[in-house]
Structures are given as structure tokens and as C-alpha cells.
Amino acid sequence: RSLNALSFKTGKHMSEKKYYKFEILTPKGLIFSENVIHLRAPGRDGLFGVLLHHLPSVVLLNDGMVDVHAVSGNKQFSISGGIADISDHYVQIITESAEPVN
């Protein structure tokens, strides 16, 4: 079966939502909140990426750059460590500081 036949039979359209809500929080407040398609962040064990329906987890972060492929365009933030709280449809980074780079 082709994917189109399967999507027609199941009623699911191939262009289902592919983004999730992403936020960056610091002690100063909410720095960023948008729908994103993908992000890449500096974990303690190396860089990691997140797409929609990621396995729920909590990841310790190193200082570094967070690359964000947002629905509105690409963005980059410099963060100072923290944690990433990841669910299948939502990601929140909590960090001491975050500054937009571009």
C-alpha cells in the first residue's frame, strides 16, 4: 500500500502538525515561546535534537548554543546550562541566562 492510500483509509492527512511548543525560561522570566519544528541543544553528554513526539525526558544542559527551527524562522540562543524538560509535544528549557544571538 502507498502512504497516500493508507492516509486516505485512516483519515489522517499527511500534512499533520509537525511542530511543538518550545519555551526558554530564566529567573528574569520567559525569554522565548513559539511553535518549533526542531531544536538542537548542548546536553551534558553532547548535542541532542528534539522533534515532535520525542521520548519524554529531562536533560541536563551545558553552556552553549540552542539552535531553533521555529515555524516563524531560524533562531539561536546562547544559554548558561540548565535543564530541558521534554514531553512528546512540549519542550521547556530552564536556564540561568539566555540571550538571542540572531
C-alpha positions in Angstrom: 0.0 0.0 0.0 1.1 3.5 -0.6 1.2 6.1 2.1 -1.5 8.1 0.4 -3.8 5.1 0.3 -3.1 4.4 4.0 -3.7 8.1 4.9 -7.0 8.1 2.9 -8.2 4.9 4.6 -7.3 6.0 8.2 -8.5 9.6 7.7 -5.1 11.0 8.7 -3.7 13.6 6.4 0.0 13.5 5.5 0.4 17.2 6.5 -0.5 16.7 10.2 1.0 19.1 12.6 4.8 18.7 12.8 5.6 21.4 15.4 5.5 21.7 19.2 5.6 24.5 21.8 9.1 25.5 23.0 9.9 27.9 25.8 13.0 29.3 27.4 12.7 30.4 31.0 15.2 32.3 33.1 15.0 33.9 36.6 14.2 37.1 34.7 11.1 35.5 33.1 10.0 34.0 29.8 12.7 34.7 27.1 11.1 32.8 24.2 7.9 31.0 23.4 7.0 29.8 19.9 6.0 26.8 17.9 9.1 25.0 16.6 9.8 22.1 14.2 13.2 21.1 15.6 15.7 22.3 18.1 19.3 21.3 18.9 20.8 21.9 22.4 24.0 21.3 24.3 23.4 18.4 26.6 25.9 17.2 29.2 26.5 14.1 27.0 26.7 16.1 23.8 24.4 17.9 21.4 20.9 16.5 21.1 17.9 17.2 18.9 14.2 17.2 19.5 11.3 16.7 17.1 7.6 16.3 17.8 6.8 13.1 19.7 10.2 12.9 21.3 10.5 10.5 24.2 9.6 12.4 27.4 12.8 13.1 29.4 14.7 15.6 31.4 18.2 16.5 30.1 21.0 18.4 31.9 22.4 21.2 29.7 25.9 22.6 29.3 26.6 26.2 28.4 26.3 26.7 24.7 24.1 27.4 21.7 20.5 26.3 21.2 19.6 26.2 17.5 15.8 26.6 16.9 14.0 25.9 13.7 10.8 27.8 14.6 7.7 28.0 12.4 8.5 31.7 12.0 12.2 31.1 11.1 15.5 30.0 12.5 16.7 31.4 15.8 19.7 30.9 18.0 20.2 31.4 21.8 23.3 31.4 24.0 22.4 29.6 27.3 24.2 29.1 30.5 23.5 25.4 31.4 20.2 24.4 33.0 17.7 21.6 32.2 15.5 20.7 29.3 12.1 19.3 30.2 10.9 17.3 27.2 7.5 15.8 26.5 6.1 14.5 23.3 4.6 17.9 22.3 6.3 20.5 24.5 9.9 21.5 25.5 10.9 23.9 28.2 14.5 24.9 28.8 15.1 26.4 32.3 18.4 28.2 32.5 20.2 30.9 34.5 20.5 33.1 31.4 19.7 33.1 27.7 20.4 35.6 25.1 19.3 35.7 21.4 22.2 35.6 19.0 20.5 36.5 15.8 
